[in-house]
Amino acid sequence: MDKNTTTTHNTISSTSPHSLTSRGGTSTTVSSTLDCNLIASQFGGKAIPSGDICDVVVVRQSPQITDANGMVLNKFTLMSSVLEFTPATTNIANSTSTTPSGQQVFVMGDFALLESEVNSVLQVIVPSGWTVTGIHNHMIQETPKLSFMHWQVHGDLNTIISTAKQSLSKTTILNGGAATTTTPTTTSSIINGVKPSGSTTSSNTATSTPSQSSITTIHVSIVSNAPTMDGKAFQPNPINIKAGQTVEWTNNDSIAHTVTSGSSPNDPNSGKEFDSGPIAPHQTLRHTFNTAGQFSYHCNIHPAMTGQVDVTK
């Protein structure tokens, strides 16, 4: 690893038991020790079994990722997608299993994604109940840039494999096809989803005057190094707006954050008013405030990041 490379990750382990659908569609019985080669075959990946842990490394086929010296980095494990499986107890809370007799597993890993692929993958795994634990860079001088999306999930093995394959199908990792991009979807008050990478944002992020009723959209920046900024992570903060105005949060940090209503993740009303889910760098959430009141919000990933919107009639 050269001096320009940095890594950050979480490590979690778990335990215990039953059925895996192979590529041909047949059901294969698996003991409490997972059939790592069979799992890896589902992704065209490399199986690296170690005791009851099965690591699967999926090497990016396209495009070539190069460092500042022109070295191709695709085959390095550090620059590849990794899925780590272990048998899990069947009584884990919030299991995603839809087939109680199926093999229960705990899986954690990361997808090595082009910036244009991040949003498409988020829209597959977040609704499927996967927990995103971080989105960040491993290196700083590779071309094109990769964002590493770290996640964890537990439940039925077949269901998790299906979701992982669907996620990979949204990328150029395996098939070399064009990355899928997404556009915002408008509801009555929230744009659920985020701007595709490369979208422009207004230049008046920090200089807008929220109290003026003539302004329809108020821009808030999630600043660089936001986890260290606490109440200053969102700028400006607090903001004062009129009912009917929209707030647009743009992530100008290098890692993912959420914009979630409520004072903290422990707030019983957390996420009831709005919840962006993980917002990748350069992407955006918009929410229209239609009623007067004081609205606290926070980042679910970094709870010390807090903000407030004061809405008047």
C-alpha positions in Angstrom: 0.0 0.0 0.0 1.5 3.3 -1.0 1.5 6.4 1.2 -1.5 7.9 -0.7 -3.8 5.1 0.3 -6.0 5.2 3.3 -8.6 2.7 4.5 -11.4 2.8 7.1 -13.7 0.0 7.8 -15.8 -1.8 10.4 -15.5 -5.4 11.4 -18.4 -7.5 12.7 -18.7 -11.3 13.2 -21.7 -13.6 13.9 -22.7 -17.3 13.8 -25.0 -20.6 12.7 -27.2 -22.6 9.7 -29.4 -24.2 4.9 -30.2 -23.8 1.0 -28.5 -22.0 -1.9 -29.9 -21.6 -5.4 -27.1 -22.3 -7.8 -26.7 -20.6 -11.2 -28.7 -23.4 -12.9 -31.6 -22.8 -10.5 -31.3 -26.0 -8.5 -31.3 -26.1 -4.7 -28.1 -27.2 -3.0 -28.0 -28.1 0.7 -25.3 -26.3 2.6 -24.1 -27.2 6.1 -23.3 -24.7 8.8 -20.0 -24.3 7.0 -20.8 -22.3 3.8 -20.0 -23.7 0.3 -17.8 -20.7 -0.5 -17.0 -21.8 -4.1 -20.7 -22.2 -4.9 -21.4 -18.7 -3.5 -18.6 -17.2 -5.4 -19.8 -18.7 -8.6 -23.0 -16.6 -8.3 -20.9 -13.5 -8.9 -18.1 -14.8 -11.1 -15.9 -14.0 -8.1 -12.9 -15.5 -6.3 -13.7 -17.7 -3.2 -11.5 -17.2 -0.2 -12.8 -19.5 2.5 -11.4 -19.3 6.1 -13.1 -21.5 8.7 -16.8 -20.4 8.8 -16.0 -17.2 6.9 -16.4 -17.0 3.1 -14.9 -14.0 1.4 -15.8 -13.4 -2.2 -13.7 -10.9 -4.2 -15.4 -9.5 -7.3 -12.8 -7.9 -9.7 -14.0 -5.0 -11.8 -14.0 -5.9 -15.5 -14.6 -2.3 -16.8 -13.3 0.3 -16.9 -9.6 0.1 -16.0 -8.7 1.9 -12.8 -5.2 3.4 -12.8 -3.1 5.2 -10.2 -1.1 8.4 -10.7 1.7 6.4 -12.3 -0.6 4.6 -14.8 -0.6 1.2 -13.0 -3.8 -0.8 -13.5 -5.4 -1.4 -10.1 -8.4 -3.5 -10.9 -7.1 -6.8 -9.7 -5.9 -5.5 -6.3 -8.3 -6.7 -3.6 -8.2 -3.3 -2.0 -9.8 -1.8 -5.2 -12.3 -4.7 -5.7 -15.8 -5.4 -4.3 -15.7 -7.8 -1.4 -18.6 -9.8 0.1 -17.9 -11.6 3.4 -20.4 -14.3 4.4 -20.8 -16.2 7.7 -23.5 -18.5 9.0 -25.9 -16.7 11.4 -28.4 -17.6 14.0 -32.0 -17.7 12.7 -33.4 -15.4 15.5 -31.4 -12.3 14.6 -33.7 -9.3 14.7 -34.8 -7.6 11.5 -33.8 -10.6 9.4 -34.5 -10.1 5.7 -35.4 -13.8 5.2 -38.5 -14.6 3.3 -38.0 -18.3 3.5 -37.6 -19.5 7.1 -36.1 -22.8 6.1 -33.4 -21.1 4.1 -29.7 -20.7 5.1 -29.4 -17.8 7.5 -26.3 -15.7 7.0 -24.7 -12.5 8.1 -22.9 -10.6 5.3 -20.8 -7.5 5.3 -18.6 -6.0 2.6 -18.1 -3.2 0.2 -18.9 -2.4 -3.4 -16.2 -0.5 -5.3 -18.2 1.9 -7.4 -17.7 4.6 -9.9 -19.3 7.8 -8.6 -22.0 7.5 -11.3 -23.0 4.1 -9.9 -23.4 5.0 -6.2 -27.0 6.2 -6.4 -28.2 3.3 -8.5 -26.9 0.7 -6.0 -28.3 2.6 -3.0 -31.7 2.4 -4.6 -31.4 -1.4 -4.6 -29.9 -2.2 -1.2 -31.5 0.4 1.1 -35.1 -0.6 0.3 -34.0 -4.2 0.8 -33.0 -3.5 4.4 -29.3 -3.4 4.0 -27.5 -1.1 6.4 -25.0 1.3 4.7 -22.1 1.9 7.2 -20.0 4.2 5.1 -19.2 5.6 1.7 -15.7 6.9 1.2 -12.5 6.7 -0.9 -9.7 4.2 -0.4 -7.2 6.1 -2.5 -6.9 9.7 -3.6 -5.2 9.6 -7.0 -6.9 6.9 -9.0 -8.7 7.5 -12.3 -11.6 7.2 -12.6 -12.5 7.8 -9.0 -14.0 5.0 -7.0 -16.3 5.3 -4.0 -16.4 2.4 -1.6 -19.9 1.7 -0.2 -19.6 -0.4 3.0 -22.7 -2.3 4.1 -24.0 -5.2 6.2 -27.1 -7.4 6.1 -28.4 -10.6 7.7 -31.1 -12.9 6.5 -31.8 -15.6 3.9 -28.7 -16.4 1.8 -30.6 -16.7 -1.5 -32.4 -13.4 -1.0 -29.1 -11.6 -0.2 -27.3 -13.1 -3.2 -30.2 -12.0 -5.4 -30.0 -8.5 -4.1 -26.2 -8.4 -4.4 -26.5 -9.6 -8.0 -29.1 -7.0 -8.8 -26.8 -4.3 -7.3 -23.9 -5.4 -9.4 -26.1 -5.4 -12.5 -26.5 -1.6 -12.0 -22.8 -1.2 -12.5 -20.0 -1.9 -15.0 -18.2 -4.2 -12.6 -19.1 -7.5 -14.3 -20.6 -6.8 -17.8 -18.8 -3.7 -18.9 -22.1 -2.0 -19.8 -23.0 1.6 -19.2 -23.6 2.6 -15.6 -27.2 3.4 -14.8 -28.0 6.9 -13.6 -31.1 8.1 -11.8 -33.1 11.2 -11.7 -35.0 12.7 -8.8 -38.6 11.6 -8.2 -40.9 14.2 -6.9 -43.5 13.6 -4.2 -45.7 16.2 -2.5 -42.9 17.3 -0.2 -39.7 15.3 -0.7 -37.5 14.4 -3.6 -36.7 10.9 -2.5 -33.5 10.0 -4.4 -30.7 12.3 -5.3 -29.2 14.2 -8.2 -27.0 12.1 -10.5 -23.2 12.8 -10.1 -22.2 15.9 -11.9 -25.4 17.8 -11.3 -24.9 21.4 -10.6 -26.0 23.2 -7.5 -26.8 26.8 -6.9 -23.8 29.1 -6.1 -25.8 30.8 -3.3 -25.5 27.8 -0.9 -24.2 29.8 2.1 -25.3 33.3 1.1 -29.1 32.9 0.6 -31.4 34.9 2.9 -33.9 32.4 4.1 -36.2 34.9 5.8 -37.2 36.4 2.4 -40.5 34.8 1.3 -39.7 35.5 -2.3 -37.0 32.7 -2.2 -38.6 29.3 -2.9 -35.6 27.1 -2.4 -33.1 27.6 0.5 -29.7 25.9 0.0 -27.9 24.2 2.9 -24.4 22.7 2.5 -23.1 19.6 4.3 -19.6 20.9 4.8 -16.2 19.3 4.3 -15.1 17.2 7.3 -18.7 17.4 8.6 -18.4 14.6 11.3 -15.9 16.9 13.2 -18.1 20.0 12.9 -21.1 18.9 15.1 -23.7 21.8 15.0 -21.7 23.5 12.2 -21.8 20.5 9.9 -24.8 22.0 8.1 -24.4 25.5 6.8 -26.2 27.8 7.3 -27.7 26.6 10.6 -30.2 27.2 12.0 -32.3 28.6 9.1 -35.6 30.5 9.2 -38.1 30.0 6.4 -41.7 30.5 5.5 -44.2 27.6 5.2 -44.2 26.4 1.6 -40.5 27.0 1.1 -38.2 24.2 0.2 -34.8 23.4 1.7 -32.2 21.7 -0.5 -29.3 20.0 1.3 -26.2 19.2 -0.8 -23.4 16.9 0.4 -20.2 18.8 -0.1 -18.2 16.3 2.1 -16.2 13.4 0.7 -18.3 10.7 2.6 -22.0 9.9 2.8 -24.4 11.5 5.3 -28.1 11.5 5.9 -30.5 14.3 6.5 -33.0 12.8 9.0 -35.7 14.6 11.0 -35.5 14.4 14.8 -32.9 15.5 17.2 -31.0 12.1 17.1 -31.3 8.5 16.0 -32.8 7.8 19.5 -35.6 10.4 19.0 -38.9 8.5 18.8 -39.9 10.8 15.9 -36.6 10.2 14.0 -37.3 10.1 10.3 -41.0 10.6 10.5 -40.9 14.0 8.8 -38.2 13.3 6.3 -35.2 10.9 5.9 -32.9 11.0 2.9 -31.1 7.7 3.5 -27.4 7.9 2.7 -26.6 10.8 0.5 -23.3 10.3 -1.5 -20.9 13.1 -2.1 -22.2 15.8 -4.5 -25.8 14.6 -4.2 -28.9 16.3 -2.9 -32.1 16.0 -0.8 -35.0 18.5 -1.1 -37.9 18.8 1.4 -40.7 21.3 1.3 -42.0 22.5 4.7 -45.7 23.1 4.5 -46.5 23.7 8.2 -45.0 26.1 10.8 -42.9 24.8 13.6 -39.4 24.0 14.7 -37.8 21.0 12.9 -34.6 19.5 14.3 -32.6 17.1 12.0 -29.4 15.1 12.2 -27.2 12.6 10.4 -28.0 9.0 11.2 -24.5 8.0 10.4 -22.8 10.7 12.4 -25.4 11.7 15.1 -23.3 14.7 16.4 -24.1 16.4 13.1 -27.3 18.4 13.9 -29.3 21.2 12.4 -32.6 23.1 12.8 -35.2 24.6 10.5 -37.6 27.2 12.0 -40.7 27.6 9.9 -43.2 30.5 10.3 -46.5 31.1 8.5 
